[in-house]
Amino acid sequence: MLMHFWVDFLIFLQENGDHPGTWNGSTGEWLVAIISVVVPVCIYLWMITGKRKLVMQENSSRILQPLNNNLMY
């Protein structure tokens, strides 16, 4: 939700930001592109390394365990 807020905030800061338009390569548009693409990719790469990966695997196994048990019967 915070990411969505910041992207919207940066778009509305631009001149005519509340109207559809085309890419003109302004600083604001590059900033929005970086925030909406590069930042989530960096967070994803950070989350799939080290202990965070093990925690996510354990949590997904715990969540999916009831589904796997129901499929066996």
MARSE-171458 format. One record per residue (C-alpha): residue number from 1; x, y, z; residue in three letters. Coordinates in nm, 2 decimals, padded with zeros to 4 digits. Example, Ala and Ser with C-alpha at 12.3 -4.5 7.8 and 13.67 -1.06 7.14 Angstrom:
<atoms>
ATOM  seq      c1      c2      c3  type
ATOM    1   01.23  -00.45   00.78   ALA
ATOM    2   01.37  -00.11   00.71   SER
</atoms>
This chain:
<atoms>
ATOM  seq      c1      c2      c3  type
ATOM    1   00.00   00.00   00.00   MET
ATOM    2   00.28   00.24   00.08   LEU
ATOM    3   00.44   00.17  -00.26   MET
ATOM    4   00.11   00.24  -00.43   HIS
ATOM    5   00.08   00.57  -00.24   PHE
ATOM    6   00.43   00.69  -00.33   TRP
ATOM    7   00.38   00.60  -00.70   VAL
ATOM    8   00.05   00.79  -00.71   ASP
ATOM    9   00.20   01.08  -00.51   PHE
ATOM   10   00.49   01.11  -00.76   LEU
ATOM   11   00.26   01.10  -01.06   ILE
ATOM   12   00.03   01.37  -00.92   PHE
ATOM   13   00.33   01.59  -00.85   LEU
ATOM   14   00.40   01.61  -01.22   GLN
ATOM   15   00.24   01.87  -01.45   GLU
ATOM   16  -00.09   01.71  -01.58   ASN
ATOM   17  -00.01   01.41  -01.37   GLY
ATOM   18  -00.37   01.33  -01.32   ASP
ATOM   19  -00.43   01.30  -01.70   HIS
ATOM   20  -00.33   01.01  -01.91   PRO
ATOM   21  -00.03   01.08  -02.13   GLY
ATOM   22   00.27   00.94  -02.30   THR
ATOM   23   00.62   00.88  -02.18   TRP
ATOM   24   00.83   01.19  -02.22   ASN
ATOM   25   01.13   01.08  -02.01   GLY
ATOM   26   01.10   01.34  -01.74   SER
ATOM   27   01.27   01.30  -01.41   THR
ATOM   28   00.94   01.22  -01.24   GLY
ATOM   29   00.85   00.95  -01.48   GLU
ATOM   30   01.19   00.79  -01.44   TRP
ATOM   31   01.15   00.81  -01.06   LEU
ATOM   32   00.81   00.64  -01.08   VAL
ATOM   33   00.96   00.37  -01.31   ALA
ATOM   34   01.24   00.30  -01.07   ILE
ATOM   35   01.01   00.29  -00.77   ILE
ATOM   36   00.76   00.06  -00.93   SER
ATOM   37   01.01  -00.18  -01.10   VAL
ATOM   38   01.35  -00.17  -00.95   VAL
ATOM   39   01.27  -00.14  -00.58   VAL
ATOM   40   01.03  -00.44  -00.58   PRO
ATOM   41   01.28  -00.65  -00.77   VAL
ATOM   42   01.55  -00.56  -00.52   CYS
ATOM   43   01.32  -00.65  -00.23   ILE
ATOM   44   01.23  -00.98  -00.40   TYR
ATOM   45   01.60  -01.07  -00.45   LEU
ATOM   46   01.68  -00.98  -00.08   TRP
ATOM   47   01.38  -01.20   00.04   MET
ATOM   48   01.50  -01.51  -00.15   ILE
ATOM   49   01.84  -01.52   00.01   THR
ATOM   50   01.98  -01.65   00.34   GLY
ATOM   51   01.76  -01.72   00.64   LYS
ATOM   52   01.47  -01.52   00.49   ARG
ATOM   53   01.44  -01.79   00.22   LYS
ATOM   54   01.42  -02.06   00.48   LEU
ATOM   55   01.16  -01.88   00.68   VAL
ATOM   56   00.95  -01.83   00.37   MET
ATOM   57   00.98  -02.20   00.28   GLN
ATOM   58   00.88  -02.30   00.63   GLU
ATOM   59   00.58  -02.07   00.62   ASN
ATOM   60   00.46  -02.19   00.28   SER
ATOM   61   00.50  -02.55   00.39   SER
ATOM   62   00.29  -02.48   00.70   ARG
ATOM   63   00.02  -02.30   00.50   ILE
ATOM   64   00.00  -02.57   00.23   LEU
ATOM   65   00.02  -02.86   00.48   GLN
ATOM   66  -00.36  -02.87   00.54   PRO
ATOM   67  -00.42  -02.88   00.16   LEU
ATOM   68  -00.18  -03.17   00.11   ASN
ATOM   69  -00.34  -03.36   00.39   ASN
ATOM   70  -00.69  -03.32   00.24   ASN
ATOM   71  -00.57  -03.44  -00.10   LEU
ATOM   72  -00.44  -03.76   00.05   MET
ATOM   73  -00.79  -03.88   00.17   TYR
</atoms>
